[in-house]
Every structure is written in C-alpha cells, then in structure tokens.
C-alpha cells in the first residue's frame, strides 16, 4: 500500500467516526424518548393498574440494560479497531517518517476504553441514571419508603458504572 492510499483510508475512517457519533447520539435520544413515554404512561395508568405500570418500567430497564451492554461492546470493538488501524499507521510511519505529520491519531494517543467523559461513558451514565429512576418509580409504586428508594436507585446506578468499568478494563 502506498502512502497516498493509507492517507485516503485514514480520511475515510475519520468520516466514518463522524457518522457513527451522530448515530450514537440518535440512539441515546431514542432511549430517552422511550423512557419519558414509559414514565408518563406508568403514571397515567398507575391509579388503575399498578402492576402494569411496574411491568412497563421493568421492560424499559431491561431495554436500557441491553443498550448499556451494547454501548460497552461497541466501545470494545472501537478500541480493538483503533489499535489495529494504528499498528498499520505505525508500520508506514516507520518506513516513511514524513507521514508522521499527516496522522493526528496515533497509537500513543488512543484513549483508554475506560476513559471518563467519552461519548460511550456519558451514554452509559445516562442509561444508568434512567434505569435507576425507573427502579425508583417501581419501588415508589410499591409503597417502599423514600430512603430505601433513594439508596436502591443510587446503588443500582453505581452497579451499572462499576460494570461499565470492569467490562472495559478486561478488554485492554
């Protein structure tokens, strides 16, 4: 592969990452919308069908947890792809030092999979919070004391974030 081809491929990669970032934002908005609909729907039918309200929220939690795991898997796949891409770039840079200036993203600059405040982290934290709110509502509908609800919701969010960190540390 000549250096013009690798530069072209790098450009294509940058374009694809931009498109993917927009798609990721759309998925988070869809999850947010589903949560709002479920919460409003649960309050609307709560007075007549408490069990149905809880079931709706449980299904949203399951959907949210599935999305949460999907974000983790996507982050792992992204990291593995970036490492592979940068190995190829390192190879070409080694044989032609003039290419160093052309590549902004390099092996030494790859963010760790566990990087806080990455798009993946923010999306995961958002899902953790929304799942915790849904759990709190389920407990509220069941008449659980407010202090217990608050503790359970906080623990549930922390479990999500600990799982995020643990699964991504394994991928390094």
C-alpha positions as CSV (number, residue, x, y, z in Angstrom):
1,X,0.0,0.0,0.0
2,X,1.4,3.4,-0.9
3,X,1.3,6.4,1.4
4,X,-1.5,8.1,-0.7
5,X,-3.7,5.1,-0.2
6,X,-3.2,5.0,3.6
7,X,-3.9,8.7,3.8
8,X,-7.1,8.1,1.8
9,X,-8.1,5.3,4.2
10,X,-7.4,7.5,7.2
11,X,-9.6,10.2,5.8
12,X,-12.4,7.6,5.2
13,X,-12.0,6.4,8.8
14,X,-12.4,10.0,10.1
15,X,-15.6,10.4,8.0
16,X,-17.0,7.1,9.4
17,X,-16.3,8.1,13.0
18,X,-18.1,11.3,12.5
19,X,-21.1,9.5,11.1
20,X,-21.0,7.0,13.9
21,X,-21.0,9.7,16.5
22,X,-24.2,11.2,15.0
23,X,-25.9,7.7,15.0
24,X,-24.8,7.2,18.7
25,X,-26.5,10.5,19.7
26,X,-29.7,9.4,17.9
27,X,-29.8,6.1,19.8
28,X,-29.4,7.8,23.1
29,X,-32.2,10.2,22.2
30,X,-34.4,7.3,21.2
31,X,-33.8,5.6,24.6
32,X,-34.5,8.9,26.4
33,X,-37.8,9.2,24.5
34,X,-38.8,5.7,25.3
35,X,-38.1,6.4,29.0
36,X,-40.2,9.5,29.0
37,X,-43.1,7.7,27.3
38,X,-42.8,4.8,29.8
39,X,-42.7,7.1,32.8
40,X,-45.6,9.2,31.7
41,X,-47.5,6.1,30.7
42,X,-46.8,4.5,34.0
43,X,-48.1,7.5,36.0
44,X,-51.2,7.6,33.7
45,X,-52.2,4.0,34.3
46,X,-50.8,3.7,37.9
47,X,-54.1,4.6,39.5
48,X,-55.9,1.7,37.9
49,X,-53.2,-0.8,37.0
50,X,-50.3,-0.7,39.3
51,X,-48.8,-4.0,38.2
52,X,-48.9,-2.9,34.5
53,X,-47.1,0.3,35.4
54,X,-44.3,-1.7,37.1
55,X,-44.1,-4.2,34.2
56,X,-43.7,-1.3,31.7
57,X,-40.9,0.1,33.8
58,X,-39.2,-3.3,34.2
59,X,-39.3,-3.8,30.4
60,X,-37.7,-0.3,30.0
61,X,-35.0,-1.3,32.5
62,X,-34.3,-4.5,30.5
63,X,-34.2,-2.5,27.3
64,X,-31.9,0.1,28.9
65,X,-29.6,-2.6,30.3
66,X,-29.4,-4.2,26.9
67,X,-28.5,-0.8,25.4
68,X,-25.9,-0.3,28.2
69,X,-24.2,-3.6,27.3
70,X,-24.4,-2.7,23.6
71,X,-22.5,0.5,24.3
72,X,-19.8,-1.4,26.1
73,X,-19.5,-3.9,23.3
74,X,-19.3,-1.1,20.8
75,X,-16.6,0.6,22.8
76,X,-14.6,-2.6,23.0
77,X,-14.9,-3.1,19.2
78,X,-14.0,0.5,18.6
79,X,-10.9,0.2,20.7
80,X,-9.7,-3.0,19.1
81,X,-10.2,-1.4,15.6
82,X,-8.3,1.7,16.5
83,X,-5.4,-0.3,17.9
84,X,-5.3,-2.4,14.7
85,X,-5.5,0.7,12.5
86,X,-2.7,2.4,14.4
87,X,-0.4,-0.6,14.1
88,X,-0.7,-0.2,10.3
89,X,-0.1,3.5,10.5
90,X,3.0,2.9,12.8
91,X,4.3,0.4,10.2
92,X,4.1,3.0,7.4
93,X,5.5,5.8,9.6
94,X,8.4,3.6,10.4
95,X,9.2,3.3,6.7
96,X,8.4,6.9,5.8
97,X,8.9,9.5,8.6
98,X,7.3,12.2,6.5
99,X,3.9,10.5,7.3
100,X,4.2,11.5,11.0
101,X,2.7,14.9,10.3
102,X,-0.2,13.5,8.4
103,X,-1.7,11.4,11.3
104,X,-3.2,13.2,14.2
105,X,-4.4,10.0,15.8
106,X,-1.6,7.7,16.8
107,X,-1.0,4.6,18.9
108,X,0.2,6.8,21.8
109,X,-2.9,9.0,21.7
110,X,-5.5,6.2,21.7
111,X,-7.9,6.9,24.6
112,X,-8.3,4.0,27.0
113,X,-11.6,2.1,26.7
114,X,-12.5,3.2,30.3
115,X,-12.0,6.9,29.5
116,X,-14.4,9.0,31.6
117,X,-16.5,11.6,29.8
118,X,-16.1,9.9,26.4
119,X,-19.3,9.7,24.5
120,X,-19.6,6.0,25.5
121,X,-19.2,6.9,29.2
122,X,-21.8,9.7,29.0
123,X,-24.3,7.4,27.2
124,X,-23.7,4.7,29.8
125,X,-24.0,7.0,32.7
126,X,-27.3,8.4,31.2
127,X,-28.7,4.9,30.9
128,X,-27.6,4.1,34.5
129,X,-29.4,7.2,35.7
130,X,-32.6,6.4,33.7
131,X,-32.6,2.8,34.8
132,X,-32.2,4.0,38.4
133,X,-35.1,6.4,38.0
134,X,-37.2,3.6,36.6
135,X,-36.3,1.3,39.5
136,X,-37.1,4.1,41.9
137,X,-40.6,4.5,40.3
138,X,-41.2,0.8,40.6
139,X,-40.4,0.9,44.3
140,X,-42.4,4.1,44.7
141,X,-45.5,2.4,43.1
142,X,-45.0,-0.5,45.5
143,X,-45.1,1.8,48.5
144,X,-41.4,1.5,49.6
145,X,-40.0,4.1,52.0
146,X,-38.3,7.1,50.3
147,X,-34.9,6.5,51.9
148,X,-34.9,2.9,50.7
149,X,-35.8,4.1,47.2
150,X,-33.0,6.6,47.1
151,X,-30.5,4.1,48.4
152,X,-31.6,1.4,45.9
153,X,-31.6,3.8,43.0
154,X,-28.1,5.0,43.9
155,X,-26.7,1.5,44.3
156,X,-28.3,0.5,41.0
157,X,-26.6,3.4,39.2
158,X,-23.3,2.6,40.8
159,X,-23.6,-1.1,39.8
160,X,-24.1,0.0,36.2
161,X,-21.0,2.2,36.3
162,X,-18.9,-0.4,38.1
163,X,-19.9,-3.0,35.5
164,X,-19.0,-0.5,32.7
165,X,-15.6,0.0,34.2
166,X,-15.0,-3.7,34.8
167,X,-16.0,-5.0,31.4
168,X,-13.9,-2.3,29.6
169,X,-10.8,-3.0,31.8
170,X,-10.9,-6.6,30.7
171,X,-10.8,-5.5,27.0
172,X,-7.4,-3.7,27.3
